[in-house]
Structures are given as structure tokens and as C-alpha cells.
Amino acid sequence: MDIRDNPCKACHGTGMLADDEGWQYKCSVCRGAGFIGRETPDTKIMEVDENNRLLD
């Protein structure tokens, strides 16, 4: 099975997520790749502000 046959369930294979205000950012699950595979690093907990927006 090819890696690209397993799209990321968090971003639906796009590699981007958006918050409720429309701010877009790279998917923190697949790191913007759009798919989950052996090469995808483990996820880490990121810091957020008081509006739950990710801090870069």
C-alpha cells in the first residue's frame, strides 16, 4: 500500500487546518504533508493563546 493511500483524518488530505475565524495553518498531525505514513514524525503538543490559536 502506498503512503498516499492513507490521507490524514485531521485535515482530510489537504495539509492545512483552519480555526473558527478562518486563520489557516499547517496540520499539526501530518505536519502539512496531507497523509500519514511511516515518515511522519510524532505529534507534539503546541502552545496556544487565550483564543486557542496555535503560537508559532
Secondary structure in CASP SS format (residue, H / E / C, confidence):
PFRMAT SS
TARGET T0000
AUTHOR 0000-0000-0000
METHOD secondary structure of the structure
MODEL  1
M C 1.00
D C 1.00
I H 1.00
R H 1.00
D H 1.00
N C 1.00
P E 1.00
C C 1.00
K C 1.00
A C 1.00
C C 1.00
H C 1.00
G C 1.00
T C 1.00
G C 1.00
M E 1.00
L E 1.00
A E 1.00
D C 1.00
D C 1.00
E C 1.00
G C 1.00
W C 1.00
Q E 1.00
Y E 1.00
K E 1.00
C C 1.00
S C 1.00
V C 1.00
C C 1.00
R C 1.00
G C 1.00
A C 1.00
G C 1.00
F E 1.00
I C 1.00
G C 1.00
R C 1.00
E C 1.00
T C 1.00
P C 1.00
D C 1.00
T C 1.00
K C 1.00
I C 1.00
M C 1.00
E C 1.00
V E 1.00
D C 1.00
E C 1.00
N C 1.00
N C 1.00
R C 1.00
L E 1.00
L C 1.00
D C 1.00
END
